[in-house]
Amino acid sequence: MHEETPHTISIDDLWEIWPTLDDEERVEWFNQLEHEDAEDFFSSIPCEDQAEMFIAMPDRDRKHWMRELAPDDAADVLQLIDDEDLRDKLKSTLQPSVRKEVDALMAYKEDEAGGLMSPRFARCRPEMTADEAILYVRRQMREELETIYYIYVLDSQQHLLGVVSFEDLLKSGDSKKISDIMETDLTTVDEDMDQESVALLFAREDFFALPVVDSDNVMKGIITIDDIVDVVQEEATEDIQKMGGMAALDNDYLQSTFRELYSKRVVWLIVLFCCTIITTKVMDFYSSAMESAIILGVFVPLIMASGGNTGSQAATLVTRAMALDEIKLRDVLRVFKRELIVGSGLGATLAILGFIVATAAYFLGMVPSDSSYASFAGTISISVGVLVLYGSIVGSMLPFLLKFFHVDPASASAPFVTTILDASGIIIYFTIAKLIFL
């Protein structure tokens, strides 16, 4: 615990110690910031941290900081607070008009487009002139619009008709109608679209902001690029953690409790441990073969690593391509053909390397003199080649299998793929050995 705090602290200093502080300490140190610095800092921290601060801070401070939040940010914070009484108390501090906006946003799921959007966007009517539209947008700016870069053209029922940039408004003649200068070929986001799909849409189209509409093309709000940055980071972090062989954390690493770190990791470790038992049983089954040709057992790590490493590579490539929406379930045959060709090339390359290693081992006296050189070198070389090809196919197909059963393909983690290939790789290795060597 930090026993004393200075009278003032800079934002940089607070950022440096922020991850090490508990909730009460965060509030205490946050209160040492100058008012303007405090506003900048509060708007910069994640909504998870904002929610924890609202829980820890006294009632007298909550009203001010709740009113500092934009409606979409306020909705995110309130959805993170489990205490219903506190949630209602915080909501009551908002002005009625803002509270109405927040309630509408909270009706959406947190990971949907509707939950990401801001209801404060610049709008105008198609029959307005450019000069009238500029004056109208100026009046709307009192509501702290998310952006005025795009002005959306709506009819009287709030249907989205088009969009015009503020720059185009300024360049147009004063009497020019909005309907004559607006762009009608729009890219829109459905209000229930998943946030990951929204992020991919931003990446593909390179927009600063996109309008959110319902099934009737009624405009509900806008999503800006700064909203998506957090989504991209969150989704990438979740995928990386899953590919590391664990469940995704709900908070930052240093903010996660020991219990959460334990629970998120132990399940997959148990699953992988049980899978490894299969590998142990397989090796036990082939123990007699290993006793009759001990040198085969020496090369087990090399054989297992060949298949496991190749499978991990393939699984990582395909999983990431799926996350970026580059490939879909319908592309399974295309991916299979590509991995069959690439895996064959990789297998042939490593088979040659395996043959060289086996030859060196034989002539360095690591292999009993009564052993057949051709049989020994052939077993190692063919096993490596087959397992590399097999690893490429299994690693690339596993994400498709998981996605087919509606499981996150990121669960096809490197440890999981490696464990599967270890068990099956031993079977393939000793089967080839029986056919050739024994």
C-alpha positions in Angstrom: 0.0 0.0 0.0 1.1 3.6 -0.7 1.0 5.3 2.7 1.2 8.9 1.5 0.4 10.8 -1.6 1.8 14.1 -2.8 -0.2 17.3 -3.1 0.0 17.1 -6.9 1.0 14.5 -9.4 1.5 14.6 -13.2 -0.4 12.5 -15.6 2.8 10.7 -16.7 3.6 9.8 -13.1 0.1 8.5 -12.5 0.2 6.4 -15.7 3.4 4.8 -14.5 2.1 3.6 -11.2 -1.5 3.1 -12.2 -1.3 -0.7 -12.8 0.2 -1.3 -9.3 -2.6 0.5 -7.4 -5.8 -1.0 -6.0 -9.1 0.8 -6.5 -9.0 3.0 -3.4 -5.4 4.0 -4.1 -6.4 4.9 -7.7 -9.1 7.3 -6.5 -6.8 8.8 -3.9 -4.0 9.5 -6.4 -6.4 10.5 -9.1 -7.7 13.3 -6.8 -4.2 14.8 -6.7 -4.3 15.7 -10.4 -5.0 19.2 -11.5 -8.6 19.5 -12.7 -7.8 19.7 -16.4 -5.3 16.9 -16.1 -7.9 14.8 -14.3 -10.4 15.3 -17.1 -7.8 14.2 -19.7 -6.7 11.2 -17.6 -10.3 10.1 -16.9 -11.3 10.2 -20.5 -8.1 8.1 -21.5 -8.5 5.2 -19.1 -10.5 2.1 -20.2 -14.1 1.9 -19.2 -13.3 -1.1 -17.0 -11.1 1.2 -14.9 -13.7 4.0 -14.9 -16.3 1.5 -13.6 -14.0 0.4 -10.8 -13.3 4.1 -9.9 -17.1 4.9 -9.7 -17.4 2.0 -7.3 -14.6 3.2 -5.1 -15.1 7.0 -5.2 -17.4 8.9 -2.8 -20.9 9.9 -3.8 -20.0 13.6 -4.0 -17.6 13.0 -6.9 -19.7 10.5 -8.9 -22.1 13.1 -10.4 -19.4 15.2 -11.8 -17.5 12.4 -13.5 -20.6 10.6 -14.8 -21.6 13.8 -16.6 -18.1 14.0 -18.1 -18.8 10.8 -20.0 -20.3 10.7 -23.5 -23.6 8.6 -23.6 -21.9 5.6 -25.3 -19.1 5.7 -22.7 -21.6 6.1 -19.8 -23.5 3.0 -21.1 -20.3 1.0 -21.3 -19.4 1.9 -17.7 -22.9 1.2 -16.3 -23.0 -2.2 -18.0 -19.8 -3.2 -16.2 -21.3 -2.4 -12.7 -23.0 -5.4 -11.2 -24.5 -3.6 -8.2 -28.0 -2.6 -9.5 -28.5 0.0 -6.8 -25.2 1.8 -7.6 -26.0 1.5 -11.3 -29.4 3.2 -10.8 -27.8 5.8 -8.5 -25.2 6.7 -11.2 -27.8 6.8 -13.9 -29.9 9.2 -11.8 -27.0 11.8 -11.8 -27.4 12.2 -15.6 -29.6 14.8 -17.2 -32.9 13.4 -18.4 -32.1 13.7 -22.1 -28.7 12.0 -21.6 -30.3 9.3 -19.5 -32.7 8.5 -22.3 -29.8 8.1 -24.7 -27.9 5.9 -22.3 -31.0 3.6 -21.7 -31.4 3.2 -25.5 -27.7 2.2 -25.8 -27.9 -0.2 -22.8 -30.6 -2.2 -24.6 -27.9 -3.5 -26.9 -25.4 -6.1 -26.1 -21.9 -4.8 -25.2 -20.3 -6.5 -28.2 -22.9 -5.3 -30.8 -22.6 -2.3 -33.0 -25.5 -0.7 -31.1 -23.5 -0.9 -27.9 -20.5 0.8 -29.5 -22.3 3.7 -31.3 -22.8 7.3 -30.2 -26.3 8.7 -30.7 -24.9 12.2 -31.1 -24.2 12.8 -34.8 -24.6 15.7 -37.2 -27.7 15.6 -39.3 -29.6 17.6 -41.9 -32.6 17.4 -44.3 -32.3 16.8 -48.1 -34.3 19.9 -48.9 -32.0 22.2 -47.0 -29.5 24.5 -48.8 -25.8 24.2 -47.9 -26.0 27.5 -46.0 -29.0 26.3 -44.0 -27.3 23.0 -43.2 -24.2 24.8 -41.9 -26.3 26.9 -39.5 -28.2 23.8 -38.5 -25.1 21.8 -37.7 -23.7 24.8 -35.7 -26.8 24.6 -33.5 -26.3 20.9 -33.0 -22.8 21.4 -31.9 -24.1 22.5 -28.5 -24.9 18.8 -27.9 -21.2 17.9 -28.1 -21.5 15.9 -31.3 -19.2 12.9 -31.8 -17.9 14.5 -35.0 -18.9 17.0 -37.7 -16.7 15.5 -40.4 -19.7 13.7 -41.8 -23.3 15.1 -41.8 -25.9 12.5 -42.4 -29.0 13.3 -44.4 -32.2 12.0 -42.9 -35.9 12.3 -43.9 -38.7 13.1 -41.4 -38.9 9.5 -40.2 -35.1 9.4 -39.6 -34.4 7.1 -42.5 -30.8 7.5 -43.8 -30.7 9.0 -47.3 -27.2 10.0 -47.8 -24.1 11.7 -46.3 -22.2 14.9 -47.0 -18.9 16.0 -45.6 -18.6 19.4 -43.9 -15.8 20.2 -46.3 -18.3 19.7 -49.2 -20.8 22.0 -47.5 -18.3 24.8 -47.2 -17.3 24.4 -50.9 -20.8 24.3 -52.2 -22.8 27.4 -53.2 -25.0 28.8 -50.5 -28.2 28.0 -52.4 -27.2 24.5 -53.5 -29.5 21.8 -52.2 -28.2 19.0 -49.9 -30.0 16.4 -52.1 -27.8 17.6 -55.0 -24.4 17.2 -53.3 -24.9 14.3 -50.9 -23.4 10.9 -51.5 -26.1 8.1 -51.6 -23.9 5.0 -52.1 -23.3 4.4 -48.4 -21.6 1.7 -46.3 -23.7 1.1 -43.2 -23.5 -1.0 -40.1 -26.5 -3.1 -38.8 -27.3 -2.3 -35.2 -26.9 -5.9 -34.2 -23.6 -6.5 -36.1 -20.9 -8.1 -34.0 -18.1 -5.7 -33.0 -15.4 -7.9 -34.6 -17.2 -7.7 -37.9 -17.5 -3.9 -37.5 -13.8 -3.7 -36.9 -13.1 -5.6 -40.1 -15.5 -3.3 -42.0 -13.5 -0.3 -40.8 -10.2 -1.9 -41.8 -11.5 -2.8 -45.3 -13.2 0.5 -46.1 -10.8 2.9 -44.4 -13.5 5.2 -43.0 -13.3 7.6 -40.1 -16.9 6.9 -39.1 -19.8 4.7 -40.1 -23.6 5.1 -39.6 -25.5 2.5 -37.6 -29.0 1.6 -38.9 -31.8 -0.7 -38.0 -33.6 -3.2 -40.3 -35.8 -0.3 -41.6 -32.7 1.9 -42.4 -33.6 4.2 -39.6 -30.3 5.8 -38.4 -29.5 5.1 -34.7 -26.0 6.5 -34.3 -22.4 6.4 -35.6 -19.3 4.4 -34.7 -16.0 6.3 -35.0 -12.5 4.9 -35.5 -11.5 5.6 -31.9 -14.3 3.3 -30.8 -12.9 0.6 -33.0 -9.3 0.9 -31.8 -10.3 -0.5 -28.4 -12.3 -3.3 -30.1 -9.3 -4.4 -32.2 -7.0 -4.4 -29.2 -9.6 -6.4 -27.1 -10.2 -9.0 -29.9 -6.5 -9.4 -30.7 -5.7 -9.8 -27.0 -8.5 -12.4 -26.6 -7.3 -14.4 -29.6 -3.6 -14.3 -28.5 -4.5 -15.5 -25.0 -6.6 -18.3 -26.4 -3.9 -19.3 -28.8 -1.6 -19.5 -25.8 -3.7 -22.3 -24.4 -5.9 -20.5 -21.9 -9.2 -18.8 -21.6 -9.2 -15.0 -22.3 -8.8 -12.7 -19.3 -11.6 -10.3 -18.5 -9.2 -7.6 -17.2 -5.6 -6.4 -17.8 -3.0 -8.9 -16.5 -2.0 -6.8 -13.5 -5.6 -6.0 -12.7 -6.6 -9.7 -12.7 -6.9 -11.4 -9.3 -4.8 -14.5 -8.5 -8.1 -16.4 -8.5 -8.9 -15.3 -12.1 -5.5 -16.0 -13.4 -5.7 -19.5 -11.9 -9.2 -20.2 -13.1 -8.5 -19.0 -16.7 -5.4 -21.2 -17.0 -6.1 -24.3 -15.0 -8.9 -25.7 -17.2 -6.9 -25.8 -20.4 -3.9 -27.2 -18.5 -6.0 -30.0 -17.2 -7.3 -30.7 -20.8 -3.7 -30.7 -22.2 -2.5 -32.8 -19.3 -5.2 -35.4 -20.1 -4.3 -35.3 -23.7 -0.7 -35.9 -22.8 -1.7 -39.0 -20.9 -2.8 -40.4 -24.3 0.7 -39.7 -25.6 2.1 -41.6 -22.6 -0.2 -44.5 -23.2 0.8 -44.6 -26.8 4.5 -44.7 -26.0 3.9 -47.4 -23.4 2.1 -49.4 -26.1 5.2 -49.2 -28.3 7.6 -49.8 -25.5 8.6 -53.2 -26.8 9.4 -51.7 -30.1 11.6 -49.1 -28.4 13.4 -51.8 -26.4 14.2 -53.7 -29.5 15.5 -50.6 -31.3 16.5 -48.2 -28.5 17.9 -45.7 -31.0 14.3 -45.1 -32.3 13.4 -43.7 -28.8 16.3 -41.3 -29.0 14.7 -39.7 -32.0 11.2 -39.4 -30.6 11.6 -35.7 -29.6 12.8 -34.8 -33.1 9.9 -36.6 -34.7 7.3 -35.1 -32.3 8.6 -31.6 -32.7 8.5 -31.9 -36.5 4.8 -32.5 -36.6 3.9 -30.3 -33.7 5.8 -27.2 -34.9 4.3 -27.5 -38.4 0.8 -28.0 -37.1 1.2 -24.9 -34.8 2.3 -22.8 -37.8 -0.6 -23.9 -39.9 -3.2 -23.4 -37.1 -1.8 -19.9 -36.4 -2.0 -18.9 -40.0 -5.5 -20.1 -40.6 -6.9 -18.9 -37.3 -5.5 -15.4 -37.9 -6.9 -15.4 -41.5 -10.3 -16.3 -40.1 -10.1 -13.5 -37.5 -9.4 -11.0 -40.3 -12.2 -12.5 -42.4 -9.8 -13.5 -45.1 -11.1 -17.1 -45.2 -14.5 -18.6 -44.3 -15.9 -22.1 -43.9 -16.5 -22.4 -47.6 -12.8 -22.1 -48.2 -11.9 -25.3 -46.4 -11.1 -27.2 -49.7 -8.9 -24.3 -51.0 -7.0 -24.2 -47.7 -6.7 -28.1 -47.7 -5.2 -28.0 -51.2 -2.8 -25.2 -50.3 -1.6 -26.9 -47.2 -1.3 -30.2 -49.0 1.1 -28.6 -51.6 3.0 -26.5 -49.0 3.1 -29.3 -46.5 4.5 -31.7 -49.1 7.3 -29.2 -49.9 8.0 -28.6 -46.2 7.9 -32.4 -45.6 10.3 -33.1 -48.4 12.8 -30.5 -47.1 12.7 -31.7 -43.6 12.8 -35.4 -44.7 16.1 -34.6 -46.5 17.4 -32.9 -43.3 16.2 -35.9 -41.3 18.1 -38.3 -43.6 21.3 -36.2 -43.1 20.9 -36.3 -39.3 20.2 -40.1 -39.4 23.3 -40.6 -41.6 25.4 -38.6 -39.2 24.1 -40.5 -36.2 24.8 -43.9 -37.9 28.4 -43.1 -38.9 29.2 -41.4 -35.6 28.4 -44.8 -33.9 25.1 -43.7 -32.2 23.4 -46.7 -33.9 24.2 -50.3 -33.2 26.5 -51.7 -35.8 24.2 -54.6 -36.6 21.4 -52.2 -37.6 20.7 -51.6 -41.3 21.8 -48.1 -42.3 19.2 -47.9 -45.1 16.3 -49.0 -42.8 17.3 -46.6 -40.0 17.9 -43.6 -42.2 14.7 -44.4 -44.2 12.6 -44.6 -41.0 13.7 -41.3 -39.7 13.5 -39.5 -43.1 10.1 -40.9 -44.1 8.7 -40.3 -40.6 9.7 -36.7 -40.5 8.3 -36.0 -44.0 5.0 -37.7 -43.3 4.6 -36.0 -40.0 5.3 -32.5 -41.4 2.7 -33.0 -44.1 0.3 -34.5 -41.5 0.9 -31.6 -39.1 0.2 -29.0 -41.9 -3.2 -30.6 -42.7 -4.3 -31.2 -39.1 -3.2 -27.7 -38.0 -5.0 -26.0 -40.9 -8.2 -28.1 -40.7 -8.7 -27.9 -36.9 -9.8 -24.2 -36.9 -12.4 -25.1 -39.6 -13.7 -27.9 -37.4 -14.0 -25.7 -34.4 -15.8 -23.0 -36.3 -18.2 -25.5 -37.8 -19.2 -26.4 -34.2 -19.4 -22.7 -33.3 -16.3 -22.7 -31.1 -13.8 -19.9 -31.4 -11.1 -21.0 -33.9 -8.5 -19.3 -31.6 -9.1 -22.3 -29.3 -7.0 -24.2 -31.8 -4.0 -23.0 -29.7 -0.4 -24.0 -30.4 -0.3 -26.2 -27.2 -3.5 -27.9 -28.1 -2.4 -28.7 -31.7 1.0 -29.8 -30.5 -0.5 -32.2 -27.9 -2.8 -33.8 -30.5 0.0 -34.2 -33.0 2.3 -35.6 -30.4 0.0 -38.5 -29.6 -0.9 -39.3 -33.2 2.7 -38.6 -34.3 4.1 -41.4 -32.1 1.6 -43.9 -33.7 2.7 -42.8 -37.2 6.4 -42.9 -36.3 6.4 -46.5 -34.9 4.0 -47.8 -37.6 6.5 -46.6 -40.2 9.3 -48.1 -38.1 7.6 -51.5 -37.9 7.1 -51.5 -41.6 10.6 -50.5 -42.5 13.0 -51.0 -39.6 11.8 -53.9 -37.6 
